[in-house]
Structure formats: C-alpha cells, structure tokens
Amino acid sequence: MTTRDTETFDELGPDASLGEVLLALGGRLTRLQTELLAGLEQPLTIRQYRILSRVGAGHTSLTALCKLAHRNPSTMSESVDKLVTQGFLSRKPSAKSRRTMQLELTAKGVEARDAARRALDKFTAELTAGLTPEVRAQLLPALSGLYHSVQGNLDDR
C-alpha cells in the first residue's frame, strides 16, 4: 500500500474539517487495532474481540449480540460459530428457555479476551502518553458523548 492509498493527518492539512479528521482517525485506529489483535498469541479480529467482551459482560444470547452490534442474525451466527469452533465460546441451552442457546466464554476465550484487552489498554496508553492530564480528562467525555450520539442514530434505523 502506498502513501497515496491512505490519508495521513499531515495530508489532511490545517483546513481539514472535523468530519475528514474523524474519518482519517477512525480508519487509522481500526487498522492499528486490527494489526495489534491479529498479532496476539491467540489472534482475534476486532469483531471477535467485541463478541468475547460482550459475552463476558453478560450478553449471552445471539439476539442480544445482534442488537448491540447492529448486525443481522446470520452474520452474527457465523461469527459466533467460528468462535465456538475455535474453542473461545461454548453453547448450552438456556435455563429459561430450551429453545434459546446461551453463550459462555471458555477458559481459552477468557484468556484471549484478557490478552486483547491488555494489548489495547497498552496501545491506548501509548497513544495518549503525550496528552496533558487536562486534555485526557476532556477527551473521554467528549468521545463518549459522540459515541452515544452515533449509537442513537443507529438505534433509530
């Protein structure tokens, strides 16, 4: 891939709009996080990491995962099936309804999720190391607000 294939912040210039900067930053972060997760002892994709995190947080049905990810059941089912085959997740009938399958992290899934989380935390610390404490204190609420705004737009669809 050449420099022309991807925009760098310098190429955006001082007159770049917020939208252009967010687009470039989102792409760059996704690429770096994708490479980071792929390089782990137990390689994961971003989608796989998010599924493992969500199941670990108590979202144990395919329906719940679909709703959180704004994905259709066939797409999510394919991702979950792969994680089950790889030994990161297990399925069992729900105690509430035998027709519903409940997902659970296996020991291998917990290990992979935790290693990915540590790597992403380290990446974030390195990425923000040059920011002042004041900027860091403002960044999280601003980005969280933006995330929830975007999430609300997805929920309306």
C-alpha positions in Angstrom: 0.0 0.0 0.0 1.4 3.4 -1.0 1.1 6.7 0.9 -1.4 7.8 -1.8 -3.7 4.9 -0.8 -4.2 6.2 2.7 -4.5 9.7 4.0 -2.2 10.8 6.8 -3.1 13.6 9.1 -0.4 15.8 7.5 -2.1 15.3 4.1 -5.4 16.5 5.5 -3.8 19.8 6.2 -4.8 22.6 8.7 -8.1 23.3 6.9 -9.4 19.7 7.2 -12.9 19.5 8.5 -13.8 17.7 11.7 -15.5 15.1 9.5 -12.4 14.5 7.5 -10.2 14.2 10.6 -12.7 11.8 12.3 -12.8 9.6 9.1 -9.0 9.5 8.8 -8.6 8.8 12.6 -11.2 6.1 12.6 -9.5 4.4 9.7 -6.1 4.7 11.2 -7.2 3.4 14.6 -9.1 0.5 13.1 -6.0 -0.5 11.1 -3.7 -0.4 14.0 -6.1 -2.2 16.3 -6.7 -4.9 13.7 -2.9 -5.4 13.3 -2.5 -5.5 17.1 -5.2 -8.1 17.7 -4.0 -10.2 14.8 -0.5 -10.3 16.3 -1.6 -11.8 19.6 -0.7 -15.4 20.7 -4.4 -16.1 20.1 -5.1 -13.9 17.1 -8.5 -12.2 17.0 -10.4 -9.9 14.8 -12.0 -6.8 16.1 -15.4 -8.4 15.8 -14.3 -11.5 17.6 -12.8 -9.4 20.4 -16.1 -7.4 20.8 -18.1 -10.6 20.9 -15.9 -12.1 23.6 -16.1 -8.9 25.6 -19.9 -8.7 25.3 -20.4 -12.3 26.2 -18.1 -11.8 29.2 -20.2 -8.8 30.2 -23.3 -10.9 30.3 -24.8 -10.6 26.8 -25.1 -14.3 26.3 -27.7 -14.7 23.6 -27.4 -14.3 19.9 -30.3 -11.8 19.9 -28.5 -9.6 22.4 -25.3 -9.7 20.4 -27.1 -8.8 17.2 -28.8 -5.9 18.9 -25.6 -4.5 20.4 -23.6 -4.9 17.1 -26.5 -3.8 14.8 -25.9 -7.0 12.8 -28.3 -9.5 11.3 -28.6 -12.9 13.0 -27.0 -14.8 10.1 -23.9 -12.6 10.2 -23.6 -12.8 14.0 -24.3 -16.5 14.0 -21.4 -17.1 11.5 -19.0 -15.2 13.8 -20.2 -17.0 16.9 -20.0 -20.4 15.2 -16.3 -19.7 14.4 -15.6 -18.7 18.0 -17.2 -21.9 19.2 -15.2 -24.0 16.7 -12.0 -22.3 17.8 -12.8 -23.1 21.4 -13.3 -19.5 22.6 -17.1 -19.8 23.3 -19.4 -22.7 24.3 -23.1 -23.0 23.8 -25.7 -24.6 26.0 -29.5 -24.4 26.3 -30.7 -21.5 28.4 -32.1 -22.3 31.8 -35.1 -20.0 31.0 -35.9 -21.5 27.6 -34.7 -24.7 26.0 -35.1 -23.1 22.5 -32.6 -20.4 23.4 -28.9 -21.1 23.4 -26.8 -19.4 26.0 -23.2 -18.4 25.1 -20.4 -18.6 27.6 -16.7 -17.8 27.5 -14.4 -20.8 27.8 -11.1 -20.6 29.7 -9.4 -20.1 26.3 -11.9 -17.3 25.5 -11.3 -15.6 28.8 -7.5 -15.8 28.2 -7.8 -14.4 24.7 -10.2 -11.6 25.7 -8.0 -10.6 28.6 -4.8 -10.6 26.5 -6.5 -8.5 23.8 -7.8 -6.1 26.5 -4.3 -5.7 27.9 -2.8 -5.1 24.5 -5.5 -2.5 23.6 -5.0 -0.8 27.0 -1.3 -0.6 26.4 -1.9 0.8 22.9 -4.3 3.5 24.3 -1.7 4.4 27.0 1.0 4.8 24.3 -1.3 6.7 22.0 -2.3 9.2 24.7 1.0 9.5 26.5 1.7 12.9 25.1 -1.6 14.4 26.2 -1.8 16.6 29.2 -4.0 15.3 32.1 -6.4 18.2 31.3 -6.8 17.1 27.7 -7.2 13.4 28.8 -9.9 14.5 31.2 -11.8 16.2 28.4 -11.3 13.5 25.8 -13.1 10.6 27.4 -16.4 12.5 28.0 -16.3 14.1 24.5 -15.6 10.8 22.7 -18.2 9.0 24.9 -20.8 11.7 24.0 -20.0 11.4 20.3 -20.2 7.6 20.5 -23.6 7.7 22.2 -24.9 10.2 19.6 -23.8 7.8 16.8 -25.3 4.9 18.7 -28.6 6.7 18.9 -28.6 7.3 15.2 -28.0 3.5 14.6 -30.9 2.7 17.0 -33.2 4.9 15.0 -32.7 2.7 11.9 
